[in-house]
Amino acid sequence: MIAGEQRLRAVVMAQDLVPSLAVSEGYSPFFAQSLVLLGPWWAKFTALNRDWKVVMSKAGVLQDKDKEKHLGLNFLIFGYRGVVEYFELLHEHRASLQVSV
C-alpha cells in the first residue's frame, strides 16, 4: 500500500488511464467516457452515505412516532441530495462526456 501523497498521485494517475485502457480492452466509448464521471460520483456517494449514517445514528433517542417521521424526511432529503449531486457532476463533466446543453 502506497501511503500519503504518493497514494493519491497513483490513484489520480490510474483514474486518468482507465478510460483509455477501457477503450483499448474493447469496452464501448460510452463506458470509457463514463469512467471520468464515476470517480467523482463515488466520492460524493461516500460522503452522502457517511452523512446518512450520522443522521440515522441520532434517531435512536427518538420515540417510535418521531423515528418514523425522522426516517421518512431524511430519506427524501438524502434521496434528492443524491440526485442533485449526480446532475451537478453531469453538468460539470458534460464536455468530457460530449453532452451538449
N, C-alpha and C positions, 0 to 999 in steps of 0.2 A: 504494500500500500504506500503510495507516494503521499507525503504529508504537506500540509500548508499550501503556500502559493504554487508550489510545483504541481500539486494535485489539481488545483484549479486550472492552471495552464494546460495540463494534459487533458482535462475534461473539455475545455473550450476547443482545443485542437481537434479532439475526436469528434466533437459536435460539428465542427466545420467540415470535416472529412466525410462524415456519414452520408450526407445527401449524394455526393459524387460517387461514393462507394456503392450506394444502393442502386444507382443507375447502371454502374459497371457490372453489378451482380444480376442484372436483368429485371429489377423492380421497375414499376412504371414511373414515369416522370412525376405524376401526381403524388405518389407515395414519397419520392425523394424530396420534392418541394415541401411536402407536409412536415417533414422532419425538422425543418427550420422553425416551425411553429410548436412542435411537440415538446422541445426542451423548455422553453419559457412557460408553456402551458403546465407542464409538470411542476415547475417551481411554484406557480400560482395555486395549483391544486393542493400541493403540500401545505402551503400557508393557510389555505382555506380549511383544510382538514384539521390542522393544529388549532385554529381559532374555534372551529366547531367543537372540538374536544374540551376546550376551556369553557365555552358557554354551557355545554351539556354537563360538565362536572358540577356546575353551580345549581343544577336542577335538583340535586339530592336533598337540599334543605327545604324544598317547597312542598306544600301539601299536594295531594293527588290531583285535585281540580286545577291547581295552578301549574302543575307539571305538564298537564295536557295542553294548556294554553302556551306554555313556555316552548314545548316541543313543536307545536304547530306553527307558531310565529317564527321561531328560529329556523325551521325547515324552509319556510317561504323566503326569509331574509337571505339565508345562505344559498338557496337554490337560485334566486335572482342574482345574487352577487356572483355566483359561478358563471351564469350565462353572460352577464355584463363583462366580466373579466375575459371570457373567451372571445367575445366580439371585439373587445379592445385590442386583444392580441391579433385577431384577424385584420383589423384596421391598421395596426402598427406594421404588420408584415405583408400588407397587401401587395407591395411592389415585388417582393421575393416570391410571393405565391402567384404572381401575374394575374391579380384580380383588379379589374377596372371598376372604379367607383364613380 
